[in-house]
């Protein structure tokens, strides 16, 4: 193929470590998630980037790994700065005495097979499905949001329709 028709990559094409925020959707985040992103940004600015710059200046090979590392660090710094600027912190502890499911809730539910699961509804920058931290935009979270302890909710997923029973709803306590 002619090189004129091949798109060259640049730093703007870097893949985000989490899904991009859909257009028109608010960037909700828990206070803990916001703090985690701030801490990571500060570490990149104060420790990782200076170390990568130092390694880059000590290297005679301009195509060495430290340069790539610096590029990755700069991309992550830009990403974090953008996400922190648009973040809307939602303190779920205001619902600590409630039984209704809102952003930040930790929900225990049971499916039709009797299997119990626990999830915490968080922002896109905090999701970690392996740890039960799901995005508030996910089909499961959308099915749960607004429900109360004891409610049955319907989940429509690629696997089909499923009824879930909400067992418990918990919120973090203010710190």
Number of C-alpha atoms within 10 A of each C-alpha: 5 5 7 7 7 8 7 8 8 7 10 7 9 12 10 10 9 11 10 11 13 9 6 6 8 12 18 23 28 22 16 13 18 21 13 14 17 15 12 16 21 13 13 18 15 11 11 18 19 13 14 20 15 12 17 20 12 10 14 9 11 11 10 12 14 20 18 14 17 19 16 15 18 17 17 18 19 12 14 17 14 11 18 18 9 13 17 16 16 19 18 20 18 12 19 15 11 15 18 19 24 23 23 27 26 20 26 17 23 16 16 10 9 10 9 14 13 16 22 24 28 27 26 21 24 20 19 15 11 8 10 16 19 22 25 23 15 14 14 19 22 16 18 27 17 14 18 20 18 13 15 18 20 14 19 14 11 7 7 7 10 13 15 22 21 23 17 18 24 21 22 14 12 11 4
